[in-house]
């Protein structure tokens, strides 16, 4: 945990393979943290590739307090395919009761079988979505998920990354719409920024959307870098200040600062401050 100036305040160990998606929620006025763990991690010993698996990967989704103590772990989805196929969750969204929701927990299996899974607030598995429920088509790397509460009826946004689009469902799992294929390349994560939504695009930019899902513009666009050999692990001389390389996650603080962790060897986190 860091302060607003980027100074490390505290940390804790956990027994995850890779803490991939972080989601902060409130329950009864107390902050809790959800972590998605794909269950595998690229390593230097494997030339930054995944080690060979001798059996299907089973990722994990856990809830902790802000001291790192585990409070709940979700069971793997109750689908037969996971007996022989990888389960690699990447993101969590919670329909928070403090905001009028029912406490449901949504999990994106972004690196496994490209499903969304729904649990109740106690952690009981309820159902799954494949993307085939509407005209958006079968999900392909549904990397990030987020609940939009700017309208009367909240909606679930899905960063359908390899399909270069965003799919939207209601919170009962009914398809609403798909959009963005004409101006998105690689949506990966969402954050609310004032009355607009910022979308992290892995291919080197942020996209800003208005309430009607229209593109307002891009921030830090350096999308041509994704065409370079070896990207995202390009030479340091090609990673320019003020230009993105590979946005992978996203967060906005109470002062409107935008934080963007990037996916590359060595890592980089960029902070954008409002003018």
C-alpha positions as CSV (number, residue, x, y, z in Angstrom):
1,X,0.0,0.0,0.0
2,X,1.3,3.4,-1.0
3,X,0.5,7.0,-0.1
4,X,-0.4,9.6,-2.7
5,X,3.2,10.5,-3.2
6,X,4.1,6.9,-4.1
7,X,5.8,6.0,-0.8
8,X,5.4,2.4,0.4
9,X,3.5,2.4,3.6
10,X,3.0,-1.4,4.2
11,X,2.8,-4.7,2.5
12,X,2.0,-8.3,3.4
13,X,2.8,-11.8,2.0
14,X,0.1,-14.0,0.5
15,X,-0.1,-17.5,-0.8
16,X,-1.2,-16.7,-4.3
17,X,0.7,-17.6,-7.4
18,X,0.0,-14.3,-9.0
19,X,-2.1,-11.4,-7.6
20,X,-3.6,-10.3,-10.9
21,X,-6.8,-8.3,-10.4
22,X,-7.4,-6.1,-7.3
23,X,-10.9,-4.9,-6.4
24,X,-11.6,-2.7,-3.3
25,X,-15.1,-2.8,-1.8
26,X,-16.9,-1.8,1.4
27,X,-18.9,-4.1,3.6
28,X,-20.6,-2.5,6.6
29,X,-18.3,0.5,6.3
30,X,-15.2,-1.7,6.3
31,X,-12.9,-1.9,3.2
32,X,-12.2,-5.4,1.8
33,X,-9.9,-6.5,-1.0
34,X,-10.7,-9.0,-3.7
35,X,-7.8,-10.7,-5.5
36,X,-7.9,-12.7,-8.7
37,X,-5.1,-15.3,-9.2
38,X,-4.8,-16.9,-12.6
39,X,-2.8,-19.7,-11.0
40,X,0.3,-19.5,-13.1
41,X,3.0,-17.0,-13.6
42,X,5.6,-16.3,-16.2
43,X,9.1,-16.6,-14.8
44,X,12.7,-15.6,-15.7
45,X,13.7,-19.3,-15.5
46,X,11.3,-20.0,-18.3
47,X,12.4,-17.1,-20.4
48,X,9.4,-15.2,-19.1
49,X,7.0,-17.8,-20.4
50,X,4.6,-20.0,-18.4
51,X,6.0,-23.2,-17.0
52,X,4.6,-26.4,-18.5
53,X,1.6,-27.7,-16.6
54,X,1.2,-31.4,-15.8
55,X,-2.5,-30.9,-15.0
56,X,-5.2,-28.3,-15.6
57,X,-4.5,-24.9,-13.9
58,X,-6.9,-24.0,-11.1
59,X,-6.7,-20.3,-10.3
60,X,-8.2,-18.7,-7.2
61,X,-10.3,-15.8,-6.1
62,X,-10.0,-14.6,-2.5
63,X,-11.3,-11.8,-0.3
64,X,-9.0,-10.3,2.4
65,X,-9.0,-7.5,4.9
66,X,-6.5,-4.7,4.5
67,X,-4.0,-6.5,6.7
68,X,-4.0,-9.4,4.3
69,X,-6.0,-11.9,6.3
70,X,-8.1,-14.2,4.1
71,X,-11.8,-13.9,4.8
72,X,-13.4,-15.9,1.9
73,X,-12.3,-18.0,-1.0
74,X,-14.6,-18.7,-3.9
75,X,-14.9,-22.3,-5.1
76,X,-14.0,-23.1,-8.7
77,X,-17.0,-22.7,-11.1
78,X,-19.2,-25.8,-11.1
79,X,-18.7,-26.5,-14.8
80,X,-17.6,-29.9,-16.1
81,X,-15.1,-28.3,-18.5
82,X,-12.9,-27.2,-15.7
83,X,-12.1,-30.8,-14.9
84,X,-9.8,-30.8,-18.0
85,X,-9.4,-27.1,-18.8
86,X,-7.6,-24.2,-17.2
87,X,-9.4,-21.8,-14.8
88,X,-7.4,-18.6,-14.8
89,X,-9.4,-15.7,-13.3
90,X,-8.3,-12.2,-14.0
91,X,-10.8,-9.8,-12.5
92,X,-13.6,-9.4,-9.9
93,X,-16.6,-7.1,-9.7
94,X,-19.0,-6.9,-6.7
95,X,-22.6,-5.7,-6.8
96,X,-22.1,-3.9,-3.5
97,X,-25.0,-3.8,-1.0
98,X,-24.0,-0.3,0.2
99,X,-24.8,0.9,-3.3
100,X,-28.2,-0.9,-3.5
101,X,-26.9,-4.2,-4.9
102,X,-27.4,-7.7,-3.7
103,X,-23.8,-8.6,-3.0
104,X,-23.3,-10.8,-6.0
105,X,-19.7,-11.4,-7.0
106,X,-18.7,-11.6,-10.7
107,X,-15.5,-13.3,-11.8
108,X,-13.8,-13.1,-15.2
109,X,-11.9,-16.2,-16.4
110,X,-9.9,-14.0,-18.7
111,X,-6.9,-16.3,-19.2
112,X,-8.6,-19.6,-19.0
113,X,-11.9,-20.5,-20.8
114,X,-13.2,-16.9,-21.4
115,X,-16.2,-17.1,-19.2
116,X,-17.9,-14.9,-16.7
117,X,-19.0,-16.5,-13.4
118,X,-21.5,-15.3,-10.9
119,X,-21.6,-16.1,-7.2
120,X,-23.8,-14.9,-4.4
121,X,-22.5,-12.9,-1.5
122,X,-21.8,-16.0,0.5
123,X,-19.6,-17.3,-2.2
124,X,-22.0,-19.9,-3.7
125,X,-21.6,-20.4,-7.4
126,X,-24.8,-19.4,-9.4
127,X,-24.3,-19.3,-13.1
128,X,-22.0,-18.5,-16.0
129,X,-21.9,-16.3,-19.2
130,X,-20.1,-17.2,-22.4
131,X,-20.8,-14.1,-24.5
132,X,-23.1,-16.1,-26.8
133,X,-26.2,-14.8,-25.0
134,X,-26.4,-11.8,-27.4
135,X,-25.0,-10.4,-30.6
136,X,-21.6,-9.6,-29.1
137,X,-20.4,-13.2,-29.7
138,X,-18.3,-15.6,-27.7
139,X,-16.0,-13.9,-25.2
140,X,-12.3,-14.0,-26.1
141,X,-10.0,-12.9,-23.2
142,X,-12.7,-11.1,-21.0
143,X,-9.8,-9.5,-19.1
144,X,-11.5,-6.9,-16.9
145,X,-15.0,-6.4,-15.6
146,X,-16.7,-3.4,-13.9
147,X,-20.1,-2.3,-12.7
148,X,-21.3,1.0,-14.1
149,X,-23.7,2.9,-11.8
150,X,-24.0,6.2,-13.7
151,X,-27.5,5.4,-15.0
152,X,-30.7,4.4,-13.3
153,X,-30.1,0.7,-14.0
154,X,-26.5,-0.4,-13.2
155,X,-24.7,-2.5,-15.9
156,X,-21.8,-4.9,-16.1
157,X,-19.1,-3.9,-18.5
158,X,-16.8,-6.6,-19.9
159,X,-13.4,-5.8,-21.5
160,X,-13.6,-8.4,-24.3
161,X,-10.0,-7.9,-25.2
162,X,-9.2,-10.3,-28.0
163,X,-12.5,-9.4,-29.7
164,X,-11.5,-5.7,-29.5
165,X,-14.8,-4.6,-28.0
166,X,-16.7,-4.1,-24.8
167,X,-19.8,-6.1,-24.0
168,X,-22.5,-4.9,-21.6
169,X,-24.9,-7.0,-19.6
170,X,-27.4,-6.2,-16.8
171,X,-26.8,-7.6,-13.4
172,X,-29.0,-10.5,-13.9
173,X,-26.8,-11.7,-16.8
174,X,-29.0,-10.4,-19.7
175,X,-27.1,-9.1,-22.7
176,X,-27.6,-5.4,-23.4
177,X,-25.1,-4.3,-26.1
178,X,-21.6,-4.6,-27.5
179,X,-19.6,-1.6,-28.8
180,X,-16.2,-0.2,-29.5
181,X,-14.9,-2.4,-32.3
182,X,-14.4,0.6,-34.5
183,X,-12.2,2.5,-32.0
184,X,-10.8,0.0,-29.5
185,X,-8.0,-2.5,-30.0
186,X,-7.4,-4.2,-26.7
187,X,-9.6,-3.1,-23.8
188,X,-8.3,-4.5,-20.5
189,X,-9.6,-2.6,-17.5
190,X,-12.0,0.2,-16.5
191,X,-12.1,3.0,-14.0
192,X,-14.6,5.8,-13.4
193,X,-13.1,9.3,-13.9
194,X,-15.7,12.0,-13.0
195,X,-18.7,11.2,-15.2
196,X,-16.5,9.4,-17.8
197,X,-15.1,6.0,-18.1
198,X,-11.4,5.4,-18.7
199,X,-10.5,2.1,-20.5
200,X,-6.9,0.7,-20.3
201,X,-5.9,-0.5,-23.8
202,X,-3.0,-3.0,-23.7
203,X,-1.8,-1.7,-27.0
204,X,-0.4,1.5,-25.6
205,X,-3.1,4.0,-24.7
206,X,-6.1,4.9,-22.6
207,X,-9.5,5.5,-24.2
208,X,-12.0,7.9,-22.5
209,X,-15.7,7.2,-23.0
210,X,-18.8,9.3,-22.3
211,X,-22.1,8.3,-20.7
212,X,-23.4,7.1,-24.1
213,X,-20.2,4.9,-24.7
214,X,-18.9,7.3,-27.3
215,X,-15.2,7.9,-27.6
216,X,-14.1,11.2,-26.2
217,X,-10.4,10.7,-27.0
218,X,-7.2,8.9,-26.1
219,X,-4.6,9.6,-23.5
220,X,-0.9,8.8,-23.9
221,X,-1.5,7.1,-27.3
222,X,1.6,5.3,-28.5
223,X,-0.2,2.4,-30.2
224,X,2.5,2.2,-32.9
225,X,4.9,0.7,-30.3
226,X,2.8,-2.5,-30.2
227,X,4.0,-3.2,-33.8
228,X,7.7,-3.3,-32.6
229,X,9.4,-6.6,-32.5
230,X,9.4,-8.1,-29.0
231,X,6.7,-5.7,-27.7
232,X,5.8,-5.2,-24.9
233,X,9.4,-5.9,-23.9
234,X,11.0,-3.3,-26.1
235,X,14.3,-1.5,-25.3
236,X,14.1,1.1,-22.5
237,X,14.9,3.8,-25.0
238,X,11.6,3.2,-26.7
239,X,9.5,3.5,-23.6
240,X,8.8,7.3,-23.5
241,X,7.6,9.5,-20.7
242,X,4.1,10.7,-21.4
243,X,3.4,7.8,-23.8
244,X,2.1,4.4,-22.8
245,X,3.6,1.0,-23.6
246,X,1.2,-1.6,-22.4
247,X,-1.5,-0.5,-19.9
248,X,-2.8,-3.6,-18.1
249,X,-4.7,-2.3,-15.1
250,X,-6.3,1.0,-14.0
251,X,-7.4,3.0,-10.9
252,X,-8.5,6.5,-10.1
253,X,-8.2,8.1,-6.7
254,X,-10.5,10.6,-5.0
255,X,-8.5,13.5,-6.4
256,X,-8.9,12.4,-10.0
257,X,-5.4,11.0,-10.4
258,X,-5.2,8.1,-12.8
259,X,-2.8,5.2,-12.0
260,X,-1.8,2.8,-14.8
261,X,0.3,-0.3,-14.2
262,X,1.9,-1.6,-17.4
263,X,2.7,-5.1,-18.4
264,X,6.3,-5.5,-19.4
265,X,9.4,-7.1,-17.9
266,X,10.4,-4.9,-14.9
267,X,7.0,-3.2,-14.8
268,X,6.1,0.4,-14.9
269,X,3.3,2.4,-13.2
270,X,2.3,5.7,-14.6
271,X,0.4,8.4,-12.6
272,X,-1.6,11.0,-14.6
273,X,-2.7,14.1,-12.6
274,X,-5.7,16.3,-13.5
275,X,-4.9,19.7,-14.8
